[in-house]
Each structure stands twice: as C-alpha cells, then as structure tokens.
Amino acid sequence: MMIKTEAIVLRSIPYGESSIITTIFTRQQGLKTFLVRAGKGAKGQAKSNLFKPLNLVVIDYFQKENKSIQYLSDARLFYYYKSLNQDPVKITSAFLMLEILRNCLKEEEKNLDLYDFILKTLMEMDTERRTVFAHLSWFLLHLTRFVGFMPYADVSENCSAFYFDIESGRIEESTGANDKIAELVYQFCTKSAEEVKDIIIHKEERKALILRIIKYYLHHIEGFQEPESLQIMEDVFRN
C-alpha cells in the first residue's frame, strides 16, 4: 500500500557510505523508521538535509507489513522555518522539545491530535518573537496529557498558596508558604497557549520551572533520560 503523509523528523543517523536511517513521527501512521538512500555528492547532501531533526516533510513510501524499517520513495519539505533553526533561544528550546519527544514517543500508532499539537507548537515558536519560554513550558506540560499523566488541579478558585505533588500529579492548596513554581505549573496547565503569553516569569524562576517539569517526567516515564540540552537551555534562558 502506497502512503503519502506529512511527518516530523525526530532522528537521523548515517548508515553506510551514502544512506541514513531516520525516525519520523507521521501524521497518518504514527512513529516510523525509514532507510533513505541519499546518494553521494551535492544531491546526496541535499537529500540528507531534508531529514534534519524537527524538519517538517511530506513523504511517500510503500508500506510493507511486518517490516520494522520501511523504504522512502520521495520526500520534500512542506514548511520552511523562518527563525526556529537560526535563533539560539529557539534552537535550544526546540531541541529540548525534541529530546522529550524521543523519550515519550515509543509506539507505532496513529495519533492525529498529538501530531497536530506538536506541529502547531513548532510553527508558533517559529513565528513568535518574545514568548519562547512560555511556549516551551506550556508544550512540555500539555504533552503529558497525551502520554497519560497530565497534572490536575484540586484547588479553590481563590487559592493563594500552591503545592505540586510530583508523585500523584496533583496541584493542591498549600497550608504553608506558597510554592511559586507550583503556582506556575498550575497556571500553565489551566491556561491556553495564547493566555500563557501574559504570564510573568522572572529569570531565576525559569530554570526552576523547567527542572520541576523534567523531574515530573523522570518520575512518570520508565527509562526517561535527562535531556542533554538541559544545561545549554539553562545558560540561554538565564540571560
């Protein structure tokens, strides 16, 4: 069966002298792995460049049942980034997202809502100028909805002191001092992507918020690996 679908590139590694193996999250069939015969020379390099991580492509391939690796017949970009692959803050944020996705996406199953969620976030980060950190934090927390451990709030409307229980995923009212990071988790979980642009986050809170979110992932996903880009991200968002 011939398949044509949009897709998001997650990983590509060289294979032999002129081929690559690439893992792609497709819109129509979920996570797939392909062997791409790129060839040599300038044309081969151009074809390999199509499969840089986070590139947005349209691919054509013949689906062979019970095969773990498929063969691509054609591929092309369907969206060209304007700044996501040039701005240092956006690059760092995007690669943190990428590492999280690699940890979360394991099964070959179609998930249109998840695909559209990732695609929309990448496009918005590409065009957004000032609220990259807000997009990143909102994405990381709402991604948990798709993998089964979205934090949930158990607080009153006028709650003024928050506590976030990592183990249960519950955001609750604190009987002691307010945990500002727990409050930020609550805001990002309960507001839309557009609304979070107005949330004020001080520099010293950025690192703490991301570390709390990563800790939450580590607790709830077996085999989750701490992102290698985390240290770079800390340095970028400190400024």
Secondary structure, DSSP 8 states (H G I E B T S, - for coil): -EEEEEEEEEEEEEETTTEEEEEEEETTTEEEEEEEE--SHHHHHHHHHTTSTT-EEEEEEE--TT-SSEEEEEEEEEE--SSTTT-HHHHHHHHHHHHHHHHH--S----HHHHHHHHHHHHHHHH-SS-HHHHHHHHHHHHHHHHT---EEE--TT---EEEETTTTEEEE-SSS--HHHHHHHHHHHS-TTGGGG----HHHHHHHHHHHHHHHHHHSTT----TTHHHHHHHHH-
